[in-house]
Amino acid sequence: MPTPDSPASAPPTPPRSLRRIVAASLIGTTIEWYDFFLYGSAAALVFNKLFFPDSDPLVGTLLSFLTYAVGFAARPVGALVFGHYGDRLGRKKLLILSLLMMGGATCAIGLLPTHATVGSAAPVLLTALRLVQGFALGGEWGGAVLLVSEHGDARRRGFWASWPQTGAPAGQLLATGVLSALTATLSDDAFESWGWRVPFLLSGVLVLVGLWIRLSVDESPVFKAALARAEARKAATGGNEDTAEKMPLVAVLRDHWRDVLIAMGARMAENISYYVITAFVLVYATSDHVDLGKQTALNAVLIASAVHFAVIPAWGALSDRIGRRPVYLLGAVGVGAWAFPFFLLIDTKGFPALVLAVMVGLVFHGAMYAPQAAFFSEMFATRMRYSGASIGAQFSSVAAGAPAPLIATALLADYDSATPIALYVIAAALLTLVAVGVAKETRDRDLAAVEPTSAPSSGSATETEAEAAKRTARSASPR
């Protein structure tokens, strides 16, 4: 297999440029996740009253989380569309589009009339904007992590690629921090009347900052090299493109279906545990079962998210030393083992115990989330990498993250106990252990490889794209 320094690989990006690219991806993902998590927090705290006021409080929360889940349903569609065009046109263009779509939808939510003003049209409009958010986020993740992975130093790919992953806790930190500040300074009536709109409208300012930074970075050198080789193959074959060039999705499902399934299974524990720990905890901690205040619950998530942000690069660096799989497996075992202690600590009704419960849960989550960017990127070939990584990551979100707060809330309503919720998290952890357990280690793979994990339709399993282009040209030349 070619080494990262072989001629087949793209030249390494200078450190200064790499840091700028990492910053662009991080700021962009932070804004995207801020928008997405802001909705989740608002769904747990006020949307049940503003958009579903005729329901029982817990039923209203369920309906509120149902609109939250709708955003996840749109993410696979975004993955398909953004993945297809990202593999054909480039990572940068699609990342700019996703940022504009997400920011526009979030600002629009801040301007929405409530049920008291327009009746049943309010939740319909809310759901429509949530669909736009989900569609945009479905295309954001794959492009952001690929832009860094394909620029980065191969020996430290896990570390550099983990930085866009810190956009999730950074967005959570920002969203929770703004909400926490507003709930601390405003009365409940003022917050429910107009205060909840402020963090949504702030997204417009953040999008302008993110857009300015993203416009300043270059396209992935690995993608540009692969695109040039594709054009050479097209010229050598008289302008005929193969299916992989026309439809990256077809090539992914043909050559990488096993990797897509592994990525989907790997995300089950990561996705479910995260939304139980950060979104459902706001419901559980403020319910009659525990009866802590909204401010207390928000502050606990705020502190834990800061720790989560700090540990993700450390886990990413560890994956460069010992491999992606060992770190990922450690995280899956950790969230499964922590499921019961998590709720037992919250049930003590003490703030330090609540912080500890959320913080440890997020540290274990980080062990899965940090290597995920490099792990998924290394599974797929360049001209189908955006599609493959996005499909594997986002299709699982429909079965994992989307219903997680909804299922957890329904289980609490039916059983008035955290035990079935803990078992739900443990079951997800077991599924992830199986998926990652059967995966191959990817740490030493060259991103210029045509088929990193499975035999290509022609040529050897270690053939690079450059070698494939030469072979195609030879086969097309007159004999």
C-alpha positions, -999 to +999 in steps of 0.1 A: +000+000+000+014+035-008+026+055+021+013+090+028+046+103+014+044+084-019+040+102-052+004+089-054-006+110-024-013+147-025+015+169-011+011+178+026-006+211+034+017+236+051+011+239+089-002+275+087-026+267+060-037+235+078-045+255+109-066+280+089-085+251+073-091+235+107-103+268+121-127+272+091-141+237+096-144+242+134-161+275+132-185+263+105-195+231+124-198+251+157-223+274+140-242+245+124-244+226+157-253+257+176-283+261+154-292+224+156-288+221+194-305+254+201-336+238+187-332+208+209-328+228+240-357+251+231-378+220+224-372+207+259-378+240+276-404+262+258-416+249+225-441+226+242-459+257+256-455+280+226-464+256+198-484+228+215-502+246+243-533+225+243-514+193+253-506+178+286-471+191+296-453+158+290-473+151+258-464+186+247-428+178+252-432+146+232-447+166+203-420+191+206-393+164+204-412+150+174-405+181+155-370+179+167-368+143+152-381+156+119-347+174+114-330+140+117-353+126+090-340+152+066-304+146+073-301+114+051-316+134+022-290+161+028-263+135+029-273+121-005-276+155-022-246+171-007-225+139-010-233+136-047-224+171-056-195+173-030-179+143-047-183+159-082-179+196-075-158+198-044-161+201-006-158+239-003-188+249-024-212+226-006-200+236+028-208+273+020-242+263+009-249+242+040-239+271+062-262+296+045-292+271+046-287+263+083-283+299+093-312+311+073-336+285+087-325+292+123-330+330+119-365+323+105-374+302+135-366+332+157-391+352+137-419+326+138-454+334+152-465+311+179-497+290+183-513+319+202-509+341+171-515+318+140-529+286+156-520+253+140-499+270+113-472+277+139-461+240+144-463+234+107-440+263+099-417+252+127-415+217+113-408+230+078-378+250+090-366+221+111-365+201+078-343+227+062-320+226+093-317+188+091-311+189+053-282+213+057-266+195+086-268+162+067-244+177+041-223+197+066-206+170+086-191+150+058-177+180+040-162+196+071-143+165+083-132+156+048-118+191+042-095+186+072-088+149+067-078+154+031-055+184+039-040+170+071-008+153+080-014+116+076+005+108+108-018+131+128-050+128+109-070+116+139-060+146+159-066+172+131-098+156+119-111+156+155-112+194+156-143+197+134-159+172+158-153+197+187-179+219+168-206+197+184-197+205+221-187+241+211-221+245+195-238+229+225-217+251+248-227+283+229-264+274+226-267+263+262-247+293+274-269+318+256-301+301+269-286+298+304-278+335+304-313+345+292-331+322+317-309+337+345-316+373+336-352+371+324-384+361+341-402+330+329-428+352+313-403+374+295-383+344+283-414+326+269-427+359+254-396+371+235-364+359+252-363+325+235-361+343+201-328+360+208-304+330+204-321+321+171-316+355+157-280+356+168-273+329+143-274+354+115-243+372+129-225+339+134-232+328+099-216+360+085-184+352+105-184+316+094-190+325+057-161+350+057-137+323+071-149+295+048-145+316+017-108+321+025-098+284+025-087+262-005-104+231-019-090+198-007-058+189-026-067+152-025-100+160-042-084+183-068-059+156-076-086+130-079-107+153-101-077+158-124-072+121-127-109+116-135-107+141-163-076+123-176-095+090-176-124+107-193-101+120-220-084+087-224-117+068-229-131+092-254-153+112-230-171+082-215-176+084-177-181+053-157-209+049-132-187+059-102-180+093-118-216+099-127-232+086-095-209+083-065-238+069-045-240+039-069-202+033-064-205+035-026-234+010-025-216-013-049-181-013-035-184+000+001-218-013+013-200-031+042-183+001+053-216+020+052-232-006+075-202-004+098-204+034+100-242+032+107-237+006+135-208+026+149-230+057+153-257+040+172-242+043+207-225+076+199-257+092+186-282+078+212-260+084+242-253+120+232-289+130+228-299+113+260-270+130+279-275+165+265-312+168+254-332+143+274-314+152+306-331+187+304-364+169+306-354+143+332-337+167+355-366+192+355-394+165+356-414+158+388-392+127+392-361+148+400-375+184+402-344+204+396-347+238+380-341+247+343-311+268+352-295+240+372-299+215+343-286+240+317-256+249+339-247+212+342-248+207+305-228+239+300-199+227+323-199+192+309-198+205+273-166+225+281-150+193+293-163+174+262-147+201+240-113+196+257-112+158+256-121+153+219-087+164+205-070+142+231-090+112+221-082+120+184-045+121+192-047+088+210-063+072+179-032+082+160-011+063+184-031+031+191-057+031+162-092+042+156-109+010+167-095+007+202-104+042+212-139+039+196-145+006+214-134+021+247-160+048+243-188+023+235-180+002+265-179+034+287-213+048+277-229+014+282-213+009+316-222+045+327-259+043+318-271+032+352-247+054+373-258+083+351-294+082+362-285+072+398-264+103+402-291+126+388-317+110+412-296+123+441-309+158+431-276+174+438-259+198+413-224+183+417-238+148+410-257+161+380-225+177+366-205+145+372-232+124+355-232+145+323-195+151+323-184+115+325-210+105+299-196+131+275-160+120+281-169+085+271-189+098+242-159+118+231-139+086+228-163+075+200-168+109+184-132+120+182-118+092+159-150+090+140-140+117+115-108+101+104-122+065+108-151+072+084-130+092+060-104+064+057-131+039+047-139+054+013-122+064-020-118+101-028-145+104-055-171+087-033-158+097+001-182+126+007-211+103-002-199+073+017-190+091+049-222+112+048-245+083+041-230+061+068-231+089+094-265+105+086-287+075+077-280+061+112-292+093+127-327+085+117-327+054+138-304+067+165-303+104+174-337+113+160-359+092+182-335+091+212-351+120+232-385+109+220-381+073+231-365+083+264-394+107+272-420+080+263-402+054+285-402+079+314-439+086+309-448+049+307-426+035+335-418+065+357-383+051+360-349+056+343-342+018+342-356+012+307-338+043+294-305+030+308-312-004+291-319+014+258-285+031+260-268-003+268-285-020+238-271+008+216-236+003+230-237-034+223-247-028+187-218-004+183-194-029+198-204-054+172-201-030+143-167-016+153-155-051+163-159-064+128-143-033+112-108-032+100-083-007+114-079+023+091-052+044+108-024+036+083-045+040+051-036+064+023-065+087+014-054+085-022-062+047-023-089+038-048-103+010-026-091+013+010-112-016+023-126-038-004-113-051-037-121-027-066-140-038-096-107-039-115-071-037-105-055-047-072-068-038-037-038-015-031-040+003-064-039+041-061-060+065-081-029+075-101-022+039-110-058+033-119-057+063-143-026+050-160-041+015-163-073+031-178-053+051-203-033+020-213-065+000-219-080+027-240-049+033-262-047+016-297-028-017-297 
